[in-house]
C-alpha cells in the first residue's frame, strides 16, 4: 500500500557471481587446484562444477564461502548506497 516504503531489488543475473568464482580461483596458490577451478568455470554448468572441485578441498571450500559472502555483501552495501541508503550492521 505504501510504495515509498519498499525498494525494488532487480535481478542482476549470475555474471557477478561468475566473476567472483574467477577472482577467487586466481588467488589459489596450488597451481593444480587453481587450474581445476578455472577449468570448472568454463561453459554451462560452471557453478556446479566449481562446487564439486571445492568439495575435494574442505579448507578451500570454507575460504570460498567466506570470500563469496563478503563480495556479495559488498555489492549489496554498494547497491544500497547508490540508492541513497546507508547499510548498517544487523542489530544483535
Secondary structure in CASP SS format (residue, H / E / C, confidence):
PFRMAT SS
TARGET T0000
AUTHOR 0000-0000-0000
METHOD secondary structure of the structure
MODEL  1
X C 1.00
X C 1.00
X H 1.00
X H 1.00
X H 1.00
X C 1.00
X C 1.00
X C 1.00
X C 1.00
X C 1.00
X C 1.00
X C 1.00
X C 1.00
X C 1.00
X H 1.00
X H 1.00
X H 1.00
X H 1.00
X H 1.00
X H 1.00
X H 1.00
X H 1.00
X H 1.00
X H 1.00
X H 1.00
X H 1.00
X H 1.00
X C 1.00
X C 1.00
X C 1.00
X H 1.00
X H 1.00
X H 1.00
X H 1.00
X H 1.00
X H 1.00
X H 1.00
X H 1.00
X H 1.00
X H 1.00
X C 1.00
X C 1.00
X C 1.00
X C 1.00
X C 1.00
X H 1.00
X H 1.00
X H 1.00
X H 1.00
X H 1.00
X H 1.00
X H 1.00
X H 1.00
X H 1.00
X H 1.00
X C 1.00
X C 1.00
X H 1.00
X H 1.00
X H 1.00
X H 1.00
X H 1.00
X H 1.00
X H 1.00
X H 1.00
X H 1.00
X H 1.00
X H 1.00
X H 1.00
X H 1.00
X H 1.00
X H 1.00
X H 1.00
X H 1.00
X H 1.00
X H 1.00
X H 1.00
X H 1.00
X H 1.00
X H 1.00
X H 1.00
X H 1.00
X C 1.00
X C 1.00
X C 1.00
X C 1.00
X C 1.00
X C 1.00
X C 1.00
X C 1.00
X C 1.00
X C 1.00
END
